[in-house]
Amino acid sequence: ISYHAASQWRLANLQPPSLKTILPWEGRADQYRDQVYHGGIFAMGFMSNWHTTQTAHHLLGKSRSYNPDAFHNDLLWQYMSHNLDSEYWRMCSARWEKITVPLYSAGNWTSFALHLRGNTEAFMLAASKHKKLRIHSGTHFHAFYSEEGRMDQLRWFDYWLKGIDTGIMAEPPVKLEIRTGGGRGRYEFRFENEWPIARTQWSKMYLKIEREPSGHADATEGRLAATPPQDSRKLTYPASGGSVAAHGHGGAGRAGVSFETPLMEQETEITGPIVLALWVSSTSEDMDIYATLRNIGLDGKDVFEVGSQGQPVPLTKGWLRASHRKLDPERLLPYRPYHAHDERWWLKPGEPVECQVEIWPTSIVLGKGHRLRLDIQPRDGVGSAPYTHYQADYNLGAENTIYAGGDKASYLLLPVIPPKKS
């Protein structure tokens, strides 16, 4: 699980003959995209805390007596100095074409800022002939130690290591915990035959601007509509907070703009990867895009899920630094942008550009009368901690603008799932 799961990808890269199978449980796979640079934005919050804690264990804890120099004191410097993708990151990441052993990839919907992307990418891209994908929900540890989770692990290893027919290979390859919102315990699992789900109705919800930005926490600036607005409109908002603390650490209340769907007329399932196509400009040379999807209940309040650290979290998030908008055409998928992160395309003041923001996969059945809310912000929004990001100096004093409608249609591409045919 976690760090040990990520290590399995790198071992499998080497194809040792003694390795028979792997089961990376909540394991990030691309160290650049999954862990350290979300959309090109430095994921400073978790990485700094994790690194400092591990260093303290070695220098201040019991480890100092026998292994005082085990942890490199320049790790964060290395991460920050290698701020574009390169062989530095490829050496410590999964190489899908080299991973050929049978693999069981187990992800968590609430690990949308660290591990989940690695698990879904593995199922789609690894060269292994025998692959399974499981995605559960809740904390980082509960599913792993649950009886249900333990049985999946044992059944997999008994089959591949002991030759025991446990029935696991007779089951469909994808097992998903389908969330219905606000649960404190486990939701029911459902088997599928593929990922993304083949019967997905890929649905565009267009941003429709209706009013000027408001600082009120629950305010919205427009709607998510099924049809694109004919006329192009724009919204401008500050890129930086009102204080040094807000600039440095993020999370200082609502910033940016928000859009909501109309009330759901019936239960609506959204399960799969998501794309935000967004037209933007800035008065600065660069711009940070933080996207948060939220389940808004009948009372107008968030319906949170239990996060990987036990904290309340929204549905999912996505990020992109506008100068990193360059796409890799060989790895791009219609439902999953793939950014090259090998050079920066600086913004020209006031000149609109289109950005494809990868929003990490989610699963939710939105209840009747609920709404889906999209926040677009210049910094970390609701439910981000501890996975927060560095607020770079190009935000100071800048104004960001988003566009919607006309020849600059901005939209969410949502994976709407119809019921299975009986």
C-alpha positions as CSV (number, residue, x, y, z in Angstrom):
1,I,0.0,0.0,0.0
2,S,1.1,3.6,-0.7
3,Y,4.9,4.0,-0.8
4,H,5.3,0.2,-1.0
5,A,2.7,0.0,-3.8
6,A,4.6,2.7,-5.8
7,S,7.8,0.6,-5.4
8,Q,6.1,-2.4,-7.0
9,W,5.8,-0.4,-10.3
10,R,9.5,0.2,-10.4
11,L,10.3,-3.4,-9.5
12,A,8.0,-4.6,-12.3
13,N,9.9,-2.3,-14.7
14,L,12.9,-4.5,-14.3
15,Q,11.1,-7.7,-15.2
16,P,13.0,-10.0,-12.8
17,P,12.2,-13.7,-13.5
18,S,11.3,-14.3,-9.9
19,L,8.5,-11.7,-9.9
20,K,5.2,-13.5,-10.6
21,T,2.6,-10.9,-9.9
22,I,2.1,-7.5,-8.2
23,L,-0.8,-5.9,-6.3
24,P,-0.1,-2.1,-6.0
25,W,-2.8,-0.9,-3.5
26,E,-3.3,2.8,-3.8
27,G,0.0,3.4,-5.5
28,R,1.1,6.5,-7.4
29,A,2.9,5.5,-10.6
30,D,4.0,8.7,-12.4
31,Q,6.1,10.6,-9.7
32,Y,5.8,13.9,-11.7
33,R,2.1,13.9,-12.6
34,D,0.6,11.9,-9.7
35,Q,2.6,13.1,-6.7
36,V,4.9,16.2,-7.1
37,Y,3.5,18.4,-9.9
38,H,-0.2,18.3,-10.4
39,G,-0.8,19.8,-13.8
40,G,2.7,21.4,-13.4
41,I,1.8,23.0,-10.0
42,F,4.2,22.0,-7.2
43,A,2.3,19.9,-4.6
44,M,4.2,21.5,-1.8
45,G,1.8,20.8,1.1
46,F,1.8,17.1,1.4
47,M,5.4,16.6,0.0
48,S,6.9,19.1,2.4
49,N,5.1,17.7,5.4
50,W,5.9,14.0,4.4
51,H,9.6,14.8,3.8
52,T,10.0,16.7,7.0
53,T,8.2,14.0,9.0
54,Q,10.4,11.2,7.6
55,T,13.6,13.2,8.1
56,A,12.5,13.8,11.7
57,H,12.0,10.1,12.2
58,H,15.5,9.4,11.1
59,L,17.2,12.3,12.9
60,L,15.1,12.7,16.0
61,G,13.4,9.3,16.4
62,K,14.7,5.8,17.2
63,S,16.1,5.4,13.7
64,R,18.9,7.8,14.5
65,S,20.7,5.2,16.5
66,Y,21.3,2.8,13.6
67,N,20.4,4.6,10.3
68,P,20.9,8.4,10.8
69,D,21.8,9.2,7.2
70,A,19.1,7.2,5.4
71,F,17.0,10.1,4.3
72,H,18.4,12.6,1.8
73,N,18.2,16.2,3.0
74,D,18.1,17.5,-0.5
75,L,15.1,15.6,-1.8
76,L,12.8,18.7,-1.9
77,W,15.5,20.7,-3.6
78,Q,15.8,17.9,-6.2
79,Y,12.0,17.9,-6.8
80,M,11.9,21.7,-7.2
81,S,14.9,21.9,-9.4
82,H,13.5,19.2,-11.7
83,N,10.3,21.2,-12.3
84,L,9.7,19.9,-15.9
85,D,9.2,16.3,-16.8
86,S,12.5,14.5,-17.7
87,E,14.4,11.3,-17.3
88,Y,14.9,12.2,-13.6
89,W,11.1,11.5,-13.2
90,R,10.9,8.6,-15.7
91,M,13.6,6.7,-13.7
92,C,11.4,6.6,-10.6
93,S,8.1,6.1,-12.3
94,A,6.2,3.2,-13.9
95,R,7.1,2.4,-17.5
96,W,3.9,0.7,-18.7
97,E,5.4,-1.0,-21.7
98,K,7.8,-2.9,-19.4
99,I,5.2,-4.0,-16.9
100,T,4.1,-7.5,-18.1
101,V,3.4,-9.5,-15.0
102,P,-0.2,-10.1,-13.9
103,L,-1.3,-7.1,-11.9
104,Y,-4.2,-6.2,-9.6
105,S,-4.4,-2.4,-9.4
106,A,-6.4,-1.1,-6.4
107,G,-7.3,2.6,-6.2
108,N,-9.3,4.9,-4.0
109,W,-11.8,7.5,-5.2
110,T,-10.8,9.8,-2.4
111,S,-7.0,9.7,-3.2
112,F,-7.6,12.2,-6.1
113,A,-4.4,14.1,-5.3
114,L,-1.9,11.3,-4.9
115,H,-2.5,7.7,-5.8
116,L,-5.7,7.1,-7.8
117,R,-4.4,8.3,-11.2
118,G,-1.6,5.7,-11.0
119,N,-4.0,2.8,-10.5
120,T,-6.3,3.8,-13.4
121,E,-3.5,4.5,-15.8
122,A,-2.0,1.1,-14.9
123,F,-5.1,-0.8,-15.9
124,M,-5.4,1.2,-19.2
125,L,-1.7,1.2,-20.2
126,A,0.3,-1.6,-18.6
127,A,1.5,-4.3,-21.1
128,S,0.3,-7.1,-18.8
129,K,-2.1,-9.6,-20.3
130,H,-3.8,-10.3,-17.0
131,K,-5.0,-7.1,-15.3
132,K,-7.7,-6.2,-12.8
133,L,-8.8,-2.8,-11.5
134,R,-10.6,-2.2,-8.2
135,I,-11.6,1.2,-6.9
136,H,-12.9,1.6,-3.3
137,S,-13.6,4.7,-1.2
138,G,-12.8,6.0,2.3
139,T,-9.6,6.3,4.2
140,H,-6.1,5.2,3.0
141,F,-6.0,2.2,5.3
142,H,-9.5,0.9,6.1
143,A,-10.2,-0.9,2.8
144,F,-6.8,-2.5,2.8
145,Y,-7.3,-4.1,6.3
146,S,-11.0,-4.8,5.9
147,E,-12.1,-8.5,5.6
148,E,-13.4,-7.8,2.1
149,G,-10.2,-6.1,1.0
150,R,-8.1,-8.8,2.6
151,M,-10.0,-11.5,0.8
152,D,-9.4,-9.9,-2.6
153,Q,-5.7,-9.8,-1.9
154,L,-5.5,-13.4,-0.7
155,R,-7.6,-14.7,-3.6
156,W,-5.3,-12.9,-6.1
157,F,-2.1,-14.1,-4.6
158,D,-3.4,-17.7,-4.0
159,Y,-4.3,-17.9,-7.7
160,W,-1.0,-16.6,-9.1
161,L,1.5,-17.9,-6.4
162,K,-0.1,-21.1,-5.3
163,G,-2.2,-22.1,-8.4
164,I,-5.4,-22.3,-6.4
165,D,-8.6,-21.6,-8.4
166,T,-10.1,-19.0,-6.1
167,G,-12.6,-17.8,-8.7
168,I,-11.1,-14.3,-8.9
169,M,-10.1,-14.7,-12.6
170,A,-13.7,-15.7,-13.5
171,E,-15.0,-12.4,-12.3
172,P,-15.2,-9.3,-14.5
173,P,-11.9,-7.4,-14.5
174,V,-13.2,-4.1,-13.0
175,K,-14.7,-3.8,-9.5
176,L,-16.0,-0.4,-8.5
177,E,-17.4,1.0,-5.2
178,I,-20.3,3.1,-6.4
179,R,-20.8,6.1,-4.1
180,T,-24.3,7.4,-3.4
181,G,-23.2,10.4,-1.3
182,G,-22.3,11.2,2.3
183,G,-21.8,7.7,3.5
184,R,-19.6,7.1,6.5
185,G,-19.2,3.4,5.8
186,R,-18.8,1.3,2.7
187,Y,-20.9,1.5,-0.5
188,E,-21.8,-1.4,-2.6
189,F,-19.4,-2.7,-5.3
190,R,-20.4,-3.3,-8.9
191,F,-18.5,-5.3,-11.5
192,E,-17.8,-3.9,-15.0
193,N,-16.0,-5.3,-18.0
194,E,-13.8,-2.3,-18.8
195,W,-12.4,1.1,-17.8
196,P,-13.7,3.6,-18.7
197,I,-17.1,1.9,-18.7
198,A,-18.1,1.1,-22.3
199,R,-21.7,2.3,-21.9
200,T,-20.5,5.7,-20.7
201,Q,-22.6,8.6,-22.2
202,W,-19.9,11.3,-22.5
203,S,-21.8,14.5,-21.8
204,K,-20.6,18.0,-22.2
205,M,-21.9,20.6,-19.7
206,Y,-21.1,24.1,-20.9
207,L,-20.1,27.0,-18.7
208,K,-22.7,29.7,-19.0
209,I,-21.7,33.0,-17.4
210,E,-24.6,34.9,-15.8
211,R,-23.2,37.4,-13.2
212,E,-20.1,39.0,-12.0
213,P,-17.8,37.3,-9.4
214,S,-18.9,37.4,-5.8
215,G,-16.9,36.8,-2.7
216,H,-19.8,35.0,-0.9
217,A,-18.9,31.4,-0.1
218,D,-22.1,29.9,-1.6
219,A,-22.4,32.2,-4.6
220,T,-22.2,31.1,-8.2
221,E,-21.4,33.1,-11.3
222,G,-23.2,30.9,-13.8
223,R,-24.7,27.5,-14.8
224,L,-23.5,24.3,-16.2
225,A,-25.8,23.8,-19.2
226,A,-26.4,21.0,-21.7
227,T,-26.3,23.4,-24.7
228,P,-23.5,25.9,-25.5
229,P,-24.2,29.6,-25.1
230,Q,-24.3,31.4,-28.4
231,D,-22.6,34.6,-27.2
232,S,-19.1,34.7,-25.7
233,R,-18.8,36.3,-22.2
234,K,-15.9,36.6,-19.7
235,L,-15.3,36.8,-16.0
236,T,-12.3,38.3,-14.4
237,Y,-11.1,37.6,-10.8
238,P,-7.9,38.3,-8.7
239,A,-5.2,35.7,-9.0
240,S,-3.8,36.3,-5.5
241,G,-5.3,36.5,-2.0
242,G,-5.5,39.5,0.2
243,S,-2.6,38.6,2.4
244,V,0.9,37.1,2.4
245,A,-0.5,34.0,4.2
246,A,-3.2,33.5,1.5
247,H,-0.6,33.9,-1.2
248,G,1.8,31.5,0.4
249,H,-0.4,28.7,1.5
250,G,-3.8,28.9,-0.3
251,G,-7.1,27.9,1.1
252,A,-8.1,31.4,2.3
253,G,-11.8,31.1,1.4
254,R,-13.5,31.1,-1.9
255,A,-11.7,32.7,-4.8
256,G,-12.3,32.6,-8.5
257,V,-15.7,31.6,-9.9
258,S,-18.3,28.8,-9.6
259,F,-20.9,27.1,-11.8
260,E,-23.7,24.7,-10.9
261,T,-26.0,22.4,-12.8
262,P,-29.8,22.7,-12.4
263,L,-31.4,20.4,-9.9
264,M,-31.1,16.8,-10.9
265,E,-34.5,15.6,-12.1
266,Q,-33.5,12.0,-11.3
267,E,-30.7,10.1,-9.8
268,T,-27.6,10.6,-12.1
269,E,-24.5,8.5,-11.9
270,I,-21.1,10.0,-12.9
271,T,-18.3,7.4,-12.9
272,G,-15.1,7.8,-14.8
273,P,-12.4,10.3,-15.8
274,I,-13.4,14.0,-16.4
275,V,-12.1,16.8,-18.6
276,L,-12.5,20.6,-18.1
277,A,-11.9,22.5,-21.4
278,L,-11.4,26.1,-20.4
279,W,-10.6,29.3,-22.3
280,V,-8.4,31.6,-20.1
281,S,-6.2,34.6,-20.2
282,S,-4.3,36.6,-17.5
283,T,-2.5,39.9,-17.1
284,S,0.5,37.8,-15.9
285,E,2.8,35.4,-17.8
286,D,1.2,32.4,-16.2
287,M,-2.0,31.3,-14.5
288,D,-3.0,28.5,-12.1
289,I,-6.2,26.6,-12.6
290,Y,-7.7,24.7,-9.7
291,A,-10.9,22.8,-10.4
292,T,-13.1,21.2,-7.7
293,L,-16.2,19.2,-8.3
294,R,-18.8,19.2,-5.5
295,N,-22.0,17.3,-4.7
296,I,-24.5,19.9,-3.4
297,G,-27.4,18.4,-1.5
298,L,-31.1,19.4,-1.0
299,D,-30.2,21.8,1.7
300,G,-27.6,23.6,-0.5
301,K,-24.7,22.3,1.5
302,D,-21.8,20.0,0.4
303,V,-22.4,16.3,0.6
304,F,-18.8,15.3,1.5
305,E,-17.1,11.9,1.3
306,V,-14.6,10.4,3.8
307,G,-11.2,11.4,2.6
308,S,-8.0,9.3,2.5
309,Q,-6.9,10.9,5.8
310,G,-10.4,10.7,7.3
311,Q,-11.1,14.3,6.4
312,P,-14.3,15.5,4.6
313,V,-13.6,15.8,0.9
314,P,-15.5,16.8,-2.3
315,L,-15.9,14.6,-5.3
316,T,-12.6,15.2,-7.1
317,K,-10.2,17.8,-8.3
318,G,-8.0,18.8,-11.2
319,W,-5.2,21.3,-11.8
320,L,-3.2,22.9,-14.6
321,R,-0.6,25.6,-14.8
322,A,-1.5,27.4,-18.0
323,S,2.0,27.5,-19.3
324,H,2.0,23.6,-19.1
325,R,-1.0,23.3,-21.4
326,K,1.0,21.6,-24.2
327,L,-0.5,18.2,-24.9
328,D,1.3,15.0,-25.9
329,P,-0.7,13.8,-29.0
330,E,0.6,10.3,-28.7
331,R,-0.7,9.8,-25.2
332,L,-3.8,12.0,-25.3
333,L,-7.2,10.3,-24.9
334,P,-10.6,12.0,-25.6
335,Y,-11.5,11.6,-21.9
336,R,-8.0,12.1,-20.4
337,P,-5.7,15.0,-21.4
338,Y,-2.0,14.1,-21.2
339,H,0.3,17.1,-20.9
340,A,3.9,16.9,-22.0
341,H,5.3,19.1,-19.2
342,D,8.5,19.4,-21.2
343,E,8.4,23.2,-21.9
344,R,6.5,26.2,-20.9
345,W,4.1,28.1,-23.2
346,W,4.0,31.5,-21.5
347,L,0.9,33.6,-21.7
348,K,0.7,36.9,-23.4
349,P,-1.3,39.5,-21.4
350,G,-5.0,39.4,-22.3
351,E,-4.6,36.8,-25.0
352,P,-7.1,33.9,-24.6
353,V,-5.8,30.3,-24.9
354,E,-7.6,27.0,-24.5
355,C,-6.6,24.6,-21.7
356,Q,-7.5,21.0,-21.3
357,V,-7.6,20.3,-17.5
358,E,-7.4,16.6,-16.4
359,I,-9.8,16.1,-13.6
360,W,-9.1,12.8,-11.7
361,P,-11.7,10.1,-11.9
362,T,-14.7,9.9,-9.6
363,S,-17.8,8.0,-8.9
364,I,-21.1,9.4,-7.5
365,V,-24.8,8.9,-7.9
366,L,-26.1,12.4,-7.6
367,G,-29.5,12.2,-5.9
368,K,-32.7,13.8,-7.2
369,G,-32.7,17.5,-6.4
370,H,-28.9,17.6,-5.9
371,R,-26.6,19.8,-8.0
372,L,-23.1,19.3,-9.4
373,R,-20.9,22.4,-8.6
374,L,-17.7,23.3,-10.3
375,D,-15.3,25.7,-8.6
376,I,-12.5,27.3,-10.8
377,Q,-10.0,29.0,-8.5
378,P,-6.5,30.5,-8.5
379,R,-5.6,28.5,-5.4
380,D,-6.6,25.4,-3.4
381,G,-10.3,25.2,-2.7
382,V,-12.6,23.3,-0.4
383,G,-11.4,19.9,0.9
384,S,-7.8,20.3,-0.3
385,A,-5.7,19.8,2.8
386,P,-3.3,18.1,3.3
387,Y,-2.7,18.1,-0.5
388,T,-2.1,21.7,-1.1
389,H,0.1,23.5,-3.6
390,Y,2.7,26.3,-3.9
391,Q,1.3,29.7,-4.9
392,A,3.9,31.1,-7.2
393,D,4.8,34.8,-7.5
394,Y,3.4,35.2,-11.0
395,N,0.0,35.3,-9.2
396,L,0.8,38.4,-7.2
397,G,-1.3,41.4,-8.3
398,A,-2.5,39.5,-11.5
399,E,-6.0,39.2,-12.8
400,N,-7.2,36.0,-14.4
401,T,-10.1,35.8,-16.9
402,I,-12.1,32.8,-18.1
403,Y,-14.3,32.8,-21.2
404,A,-17.4,30.9,-22.1
405,G,-19.8,30.6,-25.1
406,G,-19.5,31.5,-28.7
407,D,-16.2,30.7,-30.3
408,K,-14.7,30.1,-26.8
409,A,-17.0,27.4,-25.5
410,S,-15.7,26.1,-22.1
411,Y,-17.2,22.9,-20.8
412,L,-17.0,19.9,-18.5
413,L,-16.9,16.4,-20.2
414,L,-18.7,14.1,-17.8
415,P,-18.9,10.3,-17.8
416,V,-22.7,9.7,-17.2
417,I,-23.5,6.1,-16.7
418,P,-26.9,4.7,-17.6
419,P,-28.2,1.6,-15.8
420,K,-27.0,-1.8,-17.0
421,K,-29.5,-3.5,-19.3
422,S,-31.0,-6.5,-17.7
